[in-house]
């Protein structure tokens, strides 16, 4: 095993979607495409398409590599959407929210 991810359904009935709780690849396997494969693998699970048109992911603000990864995979930073990390002694305390762009917004790229 080189990595894993965890997915959860959003609790909003009016706005179905899912939240990618975490995605992690062992450091020695970084930059080999494993994270991208994990990120895209949720499409093979057979969930309703509506879930993945509203995919959100929180990422630590001070990790530019993770933020760049999400941007390259057509996620956009939602301005004003941030929260404090649950770990009070953590150096990286602020998380920011990214949202997957719907297919119709990325089709022209």
Secondary structure by P-SEA (a helix, b strand, c coil): cccbbbbbbbccccccccccccccccccccccaaaaaaaaccccccccaaaaabbbbbcccccaaaaaaaaaaccccccccccccccccccccbbbbbbbccccccccc
